């Protein structure tokens, strides 16, 4: 499994980098901090991808999701 950390920039969904957009488009699972990342950025994820908001999760829950 490969993990990529993609910066969401200053918050505006249209300011994501080209590489970040391309990586999101290929990721089968996207974990994101809902309190920090604008939901529109997730529109770049594949329609059949799993999208998980980690904001309400504990560290143990996040690790279980990754494992």
CHARMM internal coordinates of N, CA and C (Angstrom, degrees):
IC EDIT
DIST 1 N 1 CA 1.4480
DIST 1 CA 1 C 1.5299
ANGL 1 N 1 CA 1 C 108.05
DIST 1 C 2 N 1.2974
ANGL 1 CA 1 C 2 N 116.14
DIHE 1 N 1 CA 1 C 2 N 135.74
DIST 2 N 2 CA 1.4566
ANGL 1 C 2 N 2 CA 122.72
DIHE 1 CA 1 C 2 N 2 CA 175.66
DIST 2 CA 2 C 1.5169
ANGL 2 N 2 CA 2 C 108.77
DIHE 1 C 2 N 2 CA 2 C -107.51
DIST 2 C 3 N 1.3320
ANGL 2 CA 2 C 3 N 115.92
DIHE 2 N 2 CA 2 C 3 N 136.37
DIST 3 N 3 CA 1.4609
ANGL 2 C 3 N 3 CA 121.24
DIHE 2 CA 2 C 3 N 3 CA 178.97
DIST 3 CA 3 C 1.5213
ANGL 3 N 3 CA 3 C 108.44
DIHE 2 C 3 N 3 CA 3 C -114.27
DIST 3 C 4 N 1.3168
ANGL 3 CA 3 C 4 N 116.53
DIHE 3 N 3 CA 3 C 4 N 131.88
DIST 4 N 4 CA 1.4614
ANGL 3 C 4 N 4 CA 122.16
DIHE 3 CA 3 C 4 N 4 CA 175.86
DIST 4 CA 4 C 1.5211
ANGL 4 N 4 CA 4 C 108.01
DIHE 3 C 4 N 4 CA 4 C -119.82
DIST 4 C 5 N 1.3122
ANGL 4 CA 4 C 5 N 116.90
DIHE 4 N 4 CA 4 C 5 N 136.03
DIST 5 N 5 CA 1.4539
ANGL 4 C 5 N 5 CA 121.90
DIHE 4 CA 4 C 5 N 5 CA 172.41
DIST 5 CA 5 C 1.5215
ANGL 5 N 5 CA 5 C 106.92
DIHE 4 C 5 N 5 CA 5 C -102.84
DIST 5 C 6 N 1.3167
ANGL 5 CA 5 C 6 N 116.00
DIHE 5 N 5 CA 5 C 6 N 121.27
DIST 6 N 6 CA 1.4604
ANGL 5 C 6 N 6 CA 121.05
DIHE 5 CA 5 C 6 N 6 CA -176.29
DIST 6 CA 6 C 1.5174
ANGL 6 N 6 CA 6 C 108.68
DIHE 5 C 6 N 6 CA 6 C -114.79
DIST 6 C 7 N 1.3145
ANGL 6 CA 6 C 7 N 116.54
DIHE 6 N 6 CA 6 C 7 N 121.82
DIST 7 N 7 CA 1.4558
ANGL 6 C 7 N 7 CA 120.58
DIHE 6 CA 6 C 7 N 7 CA 177.13
DIST 7 CA 7 C 1.5204
ANGL 7 N 7 CA 7 C 110.75
DIHE 6 C 7 N 7 CA 7 C -73.44
DIST 7 C 8 N 1.3055
ANGL 7 CA 7 C 8 N 115.40
DIHE 7 N 7 CA 7 C 8 N 138.94
DIST 8 N 8 CA 1.4656
ANGL 7 C 8 N 8 CA 120.07
DIHE 7 CA 7 C 8 N 8 CA -179.05
DIST 8 CA 8 C 1.5235
ANGL 8 N 8 CA 8 C 111.85
DIHE 7 C 8 N 8 CA 8 C -92.90
DIST 8 C 9 N 1.3189
ANGL 8 CA 8 C 9 N 117.58
DIHE 8 N 8 CA 8 C 9 N 5.38
DIST 9 N 9 CA 1.4570
ANGL 8 C 9 N 9 CA 120.34
DIHE 8 CA 8 C 9 N 9 CA 178.88
DIST 9 CA 9 C 1.5159
ANGL 9 N 9 CA 9 C 112.18
DIHE 8 C 9 N 9 CA 9 C 70.38
DIST 9 C 10 N 1.3267
ANGL 9 CA 9 C 10 N 116.83
DIHE 9 N 9 CA 9 C 10 N -156.27
DIST 10 N 10 CA 1.4599
ANGL 9 C 10 N 10 CA 120.70
DIHE 9 CA 9 C 10 N 10 CA -176.60
DIST 10 CA 10 C 1.5300
ANGL 10 N 10 CA 10 C 113.88
DIHE 9 C 10 N 10 CA 10 C -77.35
DIST 10 C 11 N 1.3192
ANGL 10 CA 10 C 11 N 117.04
DIHE 10 N 10 CA 10 C 11 N 1.68
DIST 11 N 11 CA 1.4609
ANGL 10 C 11 N 11 CA 118.98
DIHE 10 CA 10 C 11 N 11 CA 175.85
DIST 11 CA 11 C 1.5098
ANGL 11 N 11 CA 11 C 115.60
DIHE 10 C 11 N 11 CA 11 C 120.77
DIST 11 C 12 N 1.3189
ANGL 11 CA 11 C 12 N 117.55
DIHE 11 N 11 CA 11 C 12 N -27.08
DIST 12 N 12 CA 1.4649
ANGL 11 C 12 N 12 CA 119.96
DIHE 11 CA 11 C 12 N 12 CA 179.81
DIST 12 CA 12 C 1.5297
ANGL 12 N 12 CA 12 C 108.82
DIHE 11 C 12 N 12 CA 12 C -73.50
DIST 12 C 13 N 1.3301
ANGL 12 CA 12 C 13 N 118.14
DIHE 12 N 12 CA 12 C 13 N 124.96
DIST 13 N 13 CA 1.4639
ANGL 12 C 13 N 13 CA 121.21
DIHE 12 CA 12 C 13 N 13 CA -176.06
DIST 13 CA 13 C 1.5286
ANGL 13 N 13 CA 13 C 114.55
DIHE 12 C 13 N 13 CA 13 C -58.16
DIST 13 C 14 N 1.3128
ANGL 13 CA 13 C 14 N 117.98
DIHE 13 N 13 CA 13 C 14 N -27.68
DIST 14 N 14 CA 1.4631
ANGL 13 C 14 N 14 CA 120.11
DIHE 13 CA 13 C 14 N 14 CA -178.13
DIST 14 CA 14 C 1.5314
ANGL 14 N 14 CA 14 C 113.00
DIHE 13 C 14 N 14 CA 14 C -81.56
DIST 14 C 15 N 1.3220
ANGL 14 CA 14 C 15 N 117.80
DIHE 14 N 14 CA 14 C 15 N -0.50
DIST 15 N 15 CA 1.4615
ANGL 14 C 15 N 15 CA 120.30
DIHE 14 CA 14 C 15 N 15 CA -179.18
DIST 15 CA 15 C 1.5284
ANGL 15 N 15 CA 15 C 113.33
DIHE 14 C 15 N 15 CA 15 C -100.09
DIST 15 C 16 N 1.3218
ANGL 15 CA 15 C 16 N 118.21
DIHE 15 N 15 CA 15 C 16 N 7.84
DIST 16 N 16 CA 1.4608
ANGL 15 C 16 N 16 CA 120.71
DIHE 15 CA 15 C 16 N 16 CA 175.84
DIST 16 CA 16 C 1.5320
ANGL 16 N 16 CA 16 C 108.02
DIHE 15 C 16 N 16 CA 16 C -65.02
DIST 16 C 17 N 1.3301
ANGL 16 CA 16 C 17 N 116.49
DIHE 16 N 16 CA 16 C 17 N 147.50
DIST 17 N 17 CA 1.4632
ANGL 16 C 17 N 17 CA 119.24
DIHE 16 CA 16 C 17 N 17 CA -179.59
DIST 17 CA 17 C 1.5281
ANGL 17 N 17 CA 17 C 110.78
DIHE 16 C 17 N 17 CA 17 C -70.96
DIST 17 C 18 N 1.3134
ANGL 17 CA 17 C 18 N 115.09
DIHE 17 N 17 CA 17 C 18 N 159.68
DIST 18 N 18 CA 1.4652
ANGL 17 C 18 N 18 CA 120.49
DIHE 17 CA 17 C 18 N 18 CA 177.75
DIST 18 CA 18 C 1.5266
ANGL 18 N 18 CA 18 C 109.43
DIHE 17 C 18 N 18 CA 18 C -61.01
DIST 18 C 19 N 1.3164
ANGL 18 CA 18 C 19 N 117.11
DIHE 18 N 18 CA 18 C 19 N -44.77
DIST 19 N 19 CA 1.4653
ANGL 18 C 19 N 19 CA 120.35
DIHE 18 CA 18 C 19 N 19 CA 179.93
DIST 19 CA 19 C 1.5273
ANGL 19 N 19 CA 19 C 110.83
DIHE 18 C 19 N 19 CA 19 C -62.89
DIST 19 C 20 N 1.3177
ANGL 19 CA 19 C 20 N 117.26
DIHE 19 N 19 CA 19 C 20 N -41.52
DIST 20 N 20 CA 1.4616
ANGL 19 C 20 N 20 CA 120.58
DIHE 19 CA 19 C 20 N 20 CA 177.84
DIST 20 CA 20 C 1.5174
ANGL 20 N 20 CA 20 C 111.47
DIHE 19 C 20 N 20 CA 20 C -60.92
DIST 20 C 21 N 1.3145
ANGL 20 CA 20 C 21 N 116.47
DIHE 20 N 20 CA 20 C 21 N -43.18
DIST 21 N 21 CA 1.4709
ANGL 20 C 21 N 21 CA 121.28
DIHE 20 CA 20 C 21 N 21 CA 178.44
DIST 21 CA 21 C 1.5259
ANGL 21 N 21 CA 21 C 110.64
DIHE 20 C 21 N 21 CA 21 C -62.69
DIST 21 C 22 N 1.3253
ANGL 21 CA 21 C 22 N 116.66
DIHE 21 N 21 CA 21 C 22 N -42.59
DIST 22 N 22 CA 1.4677
ANGL 21 C 22 N 22 CA 120.79
DIHE 21 CA 21 C 22 N 22 CA 179.73
DIST 22 CA 22 C 1.5280
ANGL 22 N 22 CA 22 C 111.38
DIHE 21 C 22 N 22 CA 22 C -65.52
DIST 22 C 23 N 1.3275
ANGL 22 CA 22 C 23 N 116.98
DIHE 22 N 22 CA 22 C 23 N -41.64
DIST 23 N 23 CA 1.4657
ANGL 22 C 23 N 23 CA 120.38
DIHE 22 CA 22 C 23 N 23 CA 178.31
DIST 23 CA 23 C 1.5238
ANGL 23 N 23 CA 23 C 111.17
DIHE 22 C 23 N 23 CA 23 C -63.68
DIST 23 C 24 N 1.3196
ANGL 23 CA 23 C 24 N 116.86
DIHE 23 N 23 CA 23 C 24 N -43.61
DIST 24 N 24 CA 1.4636
ANGL 23 C 24 N 24 CA 119.69
DIHE 23 CA 23 C 24 N 24 CA 177.77
DIST 24 CA 24 C 1.5245
ANGL 24 N 24 CA 24 C 110.97
DIHE 23 C 24 N 24 CA 24 C -60.65
DIST 24 C 25 N 1.3062
ANGL 24 CA 24 C 25 N 116.47
DIHE 24 N 24 CA 24 C 25 N -37.02
DIST 25 N 25 CA 1.4566
ANGL 24 C 25 N 25 CA 120.73
DIHE 24 CA 24 C 25 N 25 CA -179.22
DIST 25 CA 25 C 1.5155
ANGL 25 N 25 CA 25 C 114.06
DIHE 24 C 25 N 25 CA 25 C -65.03
DIST 25 C 26 N 1.3351
ANGL 25 CA 25 C 26 N 116.21
DIHE 25 N 25 CA 25 C 26 N -18.42
DIST 26 N 26 CA 1.4663
ANGL 25 C 26 N 26 CA 120.76
DIHE 25 CA 25 C 26 N 26 CA -178.62
DIST 26 CA 26 C 1.5225
ANGL 26 N 26 CA 26 C 113.44
DIHE 25 C 26 N 26 CA 26 C -109.09
DIST 26 C 27 N 1.3186
ANGL 26 CA 26 C 27 N 117.84
DIHE 26 N 26 CA 26 C 27 N -3.57
DIST 27 N 27 CA 1.4701
ANGL 26 C 27 N 27 CA 118.52
DIHE 26 CA 26 C 27 N 27 CA -172.82
DIST 27 CA 27 C 1.5325
ANGL 27 N 27 CA 27 C 111.76
DIHE 26 C 27 N 27 CA 27 C -84.40
DIST 27 C 28 N 1.3385
ANGL 27 CA 27 C 28 N 116.58
DIHE 27 N 27 CA 27 C 28 N 130.51
DIST 28 N 28 CA 1.4552
ANGL 27 C 28 N 28 CA 119.76
DIHE 27 CA 27 C 28 N 28 CA 177.86
DIST 28 CA 28 C 1.5260
ANGL 28 N 28 CA 28 C 112.31
DIHE 27 C 28 N 28 CA 28 C -76.31
DIST 28 C 29 N 1.3455
ANGL 28 CA 28 C 29 N 116.43
DIHE 28 N 28 CA 28 C 29 N -25.47
DIST 29 N 29 CA 1.4652
ANGL 28 C 29 N 29 CA 121.74
DIHE 28 CA 28 C 29 N 29 CA 179.80
DIST 29 CA 29 C 1.5204
ANGL 29 N 29 CA 29 C 108.27
DIHE 28 C 29 N 29 CA 29 C -135.95
DIST 29 C 30 N 1.3167
ANGL 29 CA 29 C 30 N 116.58
DIHE 29 N 29 CA 29 C 30 N 131.87
DIST 30 N 30 CA 1.4629
ANGL 29 C 30 N 30 CA 121.76
DIHE 29 CA 29 C 30 N 30 CA 178.39
DIST 30 CA 30 C 1.5206
ANGL 30 N 30 CA 30 C 108.81
DIHE 29 C 30 N 30 CA 30 C -125.69
DIST 30 C 31 N 1.3234
ANGL 30 CA 30 C 31 N 116.48
DIHE 30 N 30 CA 30 C 31 N 115.99
DIST 31 N 31 CA 1.4538
ANGL 30 C 31 N 31 CA 121.84
DIHE 30 CA 30 C 31 N 31 CA 173.25
DIST 31 CA 31 C 1.5195
ANGL 31 N 31 CA 31 C 106.80
DIHE 30 C 31 N 31 CA 31 C -101.71
DIST 31 C 32 N 1.3112
ANGL 31 CA 31 C 32 N 117.05
DIHE 31 N 31 CA 31 C 32 N 130.44
DIST 32 N 32 CA 1.4610
ANGL 31 C 32 N 32 CA 120.17
DIHE 31 CA 31 C 32 N 32 CA -177.50
DIST 32 CA 32 C 1.5223
ANGL 32 N 32 CA 32 C 110.02
DIHE 31 C 32 N 32 CA 32 C -142.07
DIST 32 C 33 N 1.3126
ANGL 32 CA 32 C 33 N 116.09
DIHE 32 N 32 CA 32 C 33 N 154.51
DIST 33 N 33 CA 1.4617
ANGL 32 C 33 N 33 CA 122.00
DIHE 32 CA 32 C 33 N 33 CA 177.24
DIST 33 CA 33 C 1.5240
ANGL 33 N 33 CA 33 C 107.95
DIHE 32 C 33 N 33 CA 33 C -88.63
DIST 33 C 34 N 1.3101
ANGL 33 CA 33 C 34 N 116.51
DIHE 33 N 33 CA 33 C 34 N 101.68
DIST 34 N 34 CA 1.4628
ANGL 33 C 34 N 34 CA 121.49
DIHE 33 CA 33 C 34 N 34 CA -176.37
DIST 34 CA 34 C 1.5151
ANGL 34 N 34 CA 34 C 113.68
DIHE 33 C 34 N 34 CA 34 C -59.59
DIST 34 C 35 N 1.3252
ANGL 34 CA 34 C 35 N 116.64
DIHE 34 N 34 CA 34 C 35 N -23.58
DIST 35 N 35 CA 1.4586
ANGL 34 C 35 N 35 CA 119.77
DIHE 34 CA 34 C 35 N 35 CA 179.15
DIST 35 CA 35 C 1.5276
ANGL 35 N 35 CA 35 C 111.79
DIHE 34 C 35 N 35 CA 35 C -78.47
DIST 35 C 36 N 1.3310
ANGL 35 CA 35 C 36 N 117.30
DIHE 35 N 35 CA 35 C 36 N -11.83
DIST 36 N 36 CA 1.4656
ANGL 35 C 36 N 36 CA 121.20
DIHE 35 CA 35 C 36 N 36 CA -176.14
DIST 36 CA 36 C 1.5233
ANGL 36 N 36 CA 36 C 114.41
DIHE 35 C 36 N 36 CA 36 C -119.74
DIST 36 C 37 N 1.3145
ANGL 36 CA 36 C 37 N 117.11
DIHE 36 N 36 CA 36 C 37 N -25.83
DIST 37 N 37 CA 1.4643
ANGL 36 C 37 N 37 CA 121.49
DIHE 36 CA 36 C 37 N 37 CA -172.55
DIST 37 CA 37 C 1.5262
ANGL 37 N 37 CA 37 C 110.27
DIHE 36 C 37 N 37 CA 37 C -106.73
DIST 37 C 38 N 1.3219
ANGL 37 CA 37 C 38 N 116.21
DIHE 37 N 37 CA 37 C 38 N 129.22
DIST 38 N 38 CA 1.4694
ANGL 37 C 38 N 38 CA 121.22
DIHE 37 CA 37 C 38 N 38 CA 177.85
DIST 38 CA 38 C 1.5200
ANGL 38 N 38 CA 38 C 108.75
DIHE 37 C 38 N 38 CA 38 C -65.70
DIST 38 C 39 N 1.2996
ANGL 38 CA 38 C 39 N 116.90
DIHE 38 N 38 CA 38 C 39 N 131.92
DIST 39 N 39 CA 1.4760
ANGL 38 C 39 N 39 CA 122.78
DIHE 38 CA 38 C 39 N 39 CA -175.29
DIST 39 CA 39 C 1.5404
ANGL 39 N 39 CA 39 C 111.96
DIHE 38 C 39 N 39 CA 39 C -58.82
DIST 39 C 40 N 1.3136
ANGL 39 CA 39 C 40 N 118.73
DIHE 39 N 39 CA 39 C 40 N -29.42
DIST 40 N 40 CA 1.4687
ANGL 39 C 40 N 40 CA 121.21
DIHE 39 CA 39 C 40 N 40 CA -179.34
DIST 40 CA 40 C 1.5304
ANGL 40 N 40 CA 40 C 112.84
DIHE 39 C 40 N 40 CA 40 C -62.67
DIST 40 C 41 N 1.3266
ANGL 40 CA 40 C 41 N 117.30
DIHE 40 N 40 CA 40 C 41 N -25.59
DIST 41 N 41 CA 1.4621
ANGL 40 C 41 N 41 CA 120.20
DIHE 40 CA 40 C 41 N 41 CA 178.68
DIST 41 CA 41 C 1.5256
ANGL 41 N 41 CA 41 C 110.24
DIHE 40 C 41 N 41 CA 41 C -62.14
DIST 41 C 42 N 1.3223
ANGL 41 CA 41 C 42 N 116.49
DIHE 41 N 41 CA 41 C 42 N -29.76
DIST 42 N 42 CA 1.4621
ANGL 41 C 42 N 42 CA 120.84
DIHE 41 CA 41 C 42 N 42 CA -177.95
DIST 42 CA 42 C 1.5236
ANGL 42 N 42 CA 42 C 112.49
DIHE 41 C 42 N 42 CA 42 C -70.08
DIST 42 C 43 N 1.3164
ANGL 42 CA 42 C 43 N 117.12
DIHE 42 N 42 CA 42 C 43 N -10.21
DIST 43 N 43 CA 1.4689
ANGL 42 C 43 N 43 CA 119.90
DIHE 42 CA 42 C 43 N 43 CA 178.01
DIST 43 CA 43 C 1.5261
ANGL 43 N 43 CA 43 C 111.21
DIHE 42 C 43 N 43 CA 43 C -65.84
DIST 43 C 44 N 1.3300
ANGL 43 CA 43 C 44 N 117.07
DIHE 43 N 43 CA 43 C 44 N -15.20
DIST 44 N 44 CA 1.4632
ANGL 43 C 44 N 44 CA 121.31
DIHE 43 CA 43 C 44 N 44 CA 178.20
DIST 44 CA 44 C 1.5298
ANGL 44 N 44 CA 44 C 111.85
DIHE 43 C 44 N 44 CA 44 C -81.98
DIST 44 C 45 N 1.3303
ANGL 44 CA 44 C 45 N 117.76
DIHE 44 N 44 CA 44 C 45 N -12.25
DIST 45 N 45 CA 1.4659
ANGL 44 C 45 N 45 CA 121.52
DIHE 44 CA 44 C 45 N 45 CA 179.11
DIST 45 CA 45 C 1.5234
ANGL 45 N 45 CA 45 C 109.76
DIHE 44 C 45 N 45 CA 45 C -73.70
DIST 45 C 46 N 1.3315
ANGL 45 CA 45 C 46 N 116.86
DIHE 45 N 45 CA 45 C 46 N 152.08
DIST 46 N 46 CA 1.4671
ANGL 45 C 46 N 46 CA 119.66
DIHE 45 CA 45 C 46 N 46 CA 178.05
DIST 46 CA 46 C 1.5326
ANGL 46 N 46 CA 46 C 110.88
DIHE 45 C 46 N 46 CA 46 C -60.48
DIST 46 C 47 N 1.3259
ANGL 46 CA 46 C 47 N 117.79
DIHE 46 N 46 CA 46 C 47 N 145.70
DIST 47 N 47 CA 1.4687
ANGL 46 C 47 N 47 CA 120.98
DIHE 46 CA 46 C 47 N 47 CA -179.20
DIST 47 CA 47 C 1.5232
ANGL 47 N 47 CA 47 C 113.24
DIHE 46 C 47 N 47 CA 47 C -58.90
DIST 47 C 48 N 1.3287
ANGL 47 CA 47 C 48 N 116.59
DIHE 47 N 47 CA 47 C 48 N -30.01
DIST 48 N 48 CA 1.4612
ANGL 47 C 48 N 48 CA 119.71
DIHE 47 CA 47 C 48 N 48 CA -179.63
DIST 48 CA 48 C 1.5282
ANGL 48 N 48 CA 48 C 112.34
DIHE 47 C 48 N 48 CA 48 C -97.26
DIST 48 C 49 N 1.3362
ANGL 48 CA 48 C 49 N 117.45
DIHE 48 N 48 CA 48 C 49 N 8.14
DIST 49 N 49 CA 1.4579
ANGL 48 C 49 N 49 CA 121.45
DIHE 48 CA 48 C 49 N 49 CA 179.54
DIST 49 CA 49 C 1.5226
ANGL 49 N 49 CA 49 C 111.60
DIHE 48 C 49 N 49 CA 49 C -76.28
DIST 49 C 50 N 1.3143
ANGL 49 CA 49 C 50 N 115.20
DIHE 49 N 49 CA 49 C 50 N 156.18
DIST 50 N 50 CA 1.4637
ANGL 49 C 50 N 50 CA 121.18
DIHE 49 CA 49 C 50 N 50 CA 176.92
DIST 50 CA 50 C 1.5246
ANGL 50 N 50 CA 50 C 107.87
DIHE 49 C 50 N 50 CA 50 C -91.69
DIST 50 C 51 N 1.3266
ANGL 50 CA 50 C 51 N 116.96
DIHE 50 N 50 CA 50 C 51 N 126.34
DIST 51 N 51 CA 1.4600
ANGL 50 C 51 N 51 CA 122.34
DIHE 50 CA 50 C 51 N 51 CA -178.48
DIST 51 CA 51 C 1.5243
ANGL 51 N 51 CA 51 C 107.81
DIHE 50 C 51 N 51 CA 51 C -118.38
DIST 51 C 52 N 1.3402
ANGL 51 CA 51 C 52 N 115.99
DIHE 51 N 51 CA 51 C 52 N 124.40
DIST 52 N 52 CA 1.4570
ANGL 51 C 52 N 52 CA 121.27
DIHE 51 CA 51 C 52 N 52 CA -174.52
DIST 52 CA 52 C 1.5222
ANGL 52 N 52 CA 52 C 110.01
DIHE 51 C 52 N 52 CA 52 C -125.74
DIST 52 C 53 N 1.3245
ANGL 52 CA 52 C 53 N 116.27
DIHE 52 N 52 CA 52 C 53 N 122.16
DIST 53 N 53 CA 1.4664
ANGL 52 C 53 N 53 CA 121.99
DIHE 52 CA 52 C 53 N 53 CA 174.80
DIST 53 CA 53 C 1.5248
ANGL 53 N 53 CA 53 C 107.55
DIHE 52 C 53 N 53 CA 53 C -84.18
DIST 53 C 54 N 1.3289
ANGL 53 CA 53 C 54 N 116.65
DIHE 53 N 53 CA 53 C 54 N 114.81
DIST 54 N 54 CA 1.4595
ANGL 53 C 54 N 54 CA 120.87
DIHE 53 CA 53 C 54 N 54 CA -177.25
DIST 54 CA 54 C 1.5262
ANGL 54 N 54 CA 54 C 113.35
DIHE 53 C 54 N 54 CA 54 C -88.54
DIST 54 C 55 N 1.3183
ANGL 54 CA 54 C 55 N 117.92
DIHE 54 N 54 CA 54 C 55 N -4.95
DIST 55 N 55 CA 1.4678
ANGL 54 C 55 N 55 CA 120.56
DIHE 54 CA 54 C 55 N 55 CA -176.45
DIST 55 CA 55 C 1.5315
ANGL 55 N 55 CA 55 C 113.01
DIHE 54 C 55 N 55 CA 55 C -55.01
DIST 55 C 56 N 1.3450
ANGL 55 CA 55 C 56 N 119.52
DIHE 55 N 55 CA 55 C 56 N -45.09
DIST 56 N 56 CA 1.4661
ANGL 55 C 56 N 56 CA 118.56
DIHE 55 CA 55 C 56 N 56 CA -178.60
DIST 56 CA 56 C 1.5311
ANGL 56 N 56 CA 56 C 113.84
DIHE 55 C 56 N 56 CA 56 C -86.21
DIST 56 C 57 N 1.3303
ANGL 56 CA 56 C 57 N 117.23
DIHE 56 N 56 CA 56 C 57 N 2.42
DIST 57 N 57 CA 1.4624
ANGL 56 C 57 N 57 CA 120.74
DIHE 56 CA 56 C 57 N 57 CA -173.99
DIST 57 CA 57 C 1.5201
ANGL 57 N 57 CA 57 C 112.31
DIHE 56 C 57 N 57 CA 57 C -93.37
DIST 57 C 58 N 1.3313
ANGL 57 CA 57 C 58 N 115.49
DIHE 57 N 57 CA 57 C 58 N 150.72
DIST 58 N 58 CA 1.4634
ANGL 57 C 58 N 58 CA 120.73
DIHE 57 CA 57 C 58 N 58 CA 172.65
DIST 58 CA 58 C 1.5313
ANGL 58 N 58 CA 58 C 108.13
DIHE 57 C 58 N 58 CA 58 C -81.43
DIST 58 C 59 N 1.3175
ANGL 58 CA 58 C 59 N 116.15
DIHE 58 N 58 CA 58 C 59 N 166.33
DIST 59 N 59 CA 1.4633
ANGL 58 C 59 N 59 CA 120.13
DIHE 58 CA 58 C 59 N 59 CA 178.58
DIST 59 CA 59 C 1.5280
ANGL 59 N 59 CA 59 C 110.33
DIHE 58 C 59 N 59 CA 59 C -59.71
DIST 59 C 60 N 1.3144
ANGL 59 CA 59 C 60 N 117.26
DIHE 59 N 59 CA 59 C 60 N -40.87
DIST 60 N 60 CA 1.4666
ANGL 59 C 60 N 60 CA 120.54
DIHE 59 CA 59 C 60 N 60 CA 179.13
DIST 60 CA 60 C 1.5282
ANGL 60 N 60 CA 60 C 111.38
DIHE 59 C 60 N 60 CA 60 C -61.33
DIST 60 C 61 N 1.3183
ANGL 60 CA 60 C 61 N 117.56
DIHE 60 N 60 CA 60 C 61 N -38.97
DIST 61 N 61 CA 1.4654
ANGL 60 C 61 N 61 CA 121.33
DIHE 60 CA 60 C 61 N 61 CA 178.46
DIST 61 CA 61 C 1.5313
ANGL 61 N 61 CA 61 C 111.23
DIHE 60 C 61 N 61 CA 61 C -67.05
DIST 61 C 62 N 1.3250
ANGL 61 CA 61 C 62 N 116.34
DIHE 61 N 61 CA 61 C 62 N -39.34
DIST 62 N 62 CA 1.4674
ANGL 61 C 62 N 62 CA 120.50
DIHE 61 CA 61 C 62 N 62 CA 178.73
DIST 62 CA 62 C 1.5248
ANGL 62 N 62 CA 62 C 110.06
DIHE 61 C 62 N 62 CA 62 C -65.36
DIST 62 C 63 N 1.3233
ANGL 62 CA 62 C 63 N 116.68
DIHE 62 N 62 CA 62 C 63 N -44.50
DIST 63 N 63 CA 1.4653
ANGL 62 C 63 N 63 CA 120.62
DIHE 62 CA 62 C 63 N 63 CA 179.14
DIST 63 CA 63 C 1.5239
ANGL 63 N 63 CA 63 C 110.37
DIHE 62 C 63 N 63 CA 63 C -62.59
DIST 63 C 64 N 1.3254
ANGL 63 CA 63 C 64 N 117.51
DIHE 63 N 63 CA 63 C 64 N -40.18
DIST 64 N 64 CA 1.4669
ANGL 63 C 64 N 64 CA 120.83
DIHE 63 CA 63 C 64 N 64 CA 177.51
DIST 64 CA 64 C 1.5267
ANGL 64 N 64 CA 64 C 110.42
DIHE 63 C 64 N 64 CA 64 C -62.85
DIST 64 C 65 N 1.3128
ANGL 64 CA 64 C 65 N 117.33
DIHE 64 N 64 CA 64 C 65 N -36.47
DIST 65 N 65 CA 1.4692
ANGL 64 C 65 N 65 CA 121.45
DIHE 64 CA 64 C 65 N 65 CA 179.15
DIST 65 CA 65 C 1.5253
ANGL 65 N 65 CA 65 C 110.67
DIHE 64 C 65 N 65 CA 65 C -66.88
DIST 65 C 66 N 1.3095
ANGL 65 CA 65 C 66 N 116.76
DIHE 65 N 65 CA 65 C 66 N -37.10
DIST 66 N 66 CA 1.4600
ANGL 65 C 66 N 66 CA 121.78
DIHE 65 CA 65 C 66 N 66 CA -178.99
DIST 66 CA 66 C 1.5284
ANGL 66 N 66 CA 66 C 111.13
DIHE 65 C 66 N 66 CA 66 C -74.03
DIST 66 C 67 N 1.2960
ANGL 66 CA 66 C 67 N 116.39
DIHE 66 N 66 CA 66 C 67 N -35.71
DIST 67 N 67 CA 1.4837
ANGL 66 C 67 N 67 CA 121.47
DIHE 66 CA 66 C 67 N 67 CA -175.43
DIST 67 CA 67 C 1.5007
ANGL 67 N 67 CA 67 C 113.22
DIHE 66 C 67 N 67 CA 67 C -69.72
END
COOR INIT
IC SEED 1 N 1 CA 1 C
IC BUILD
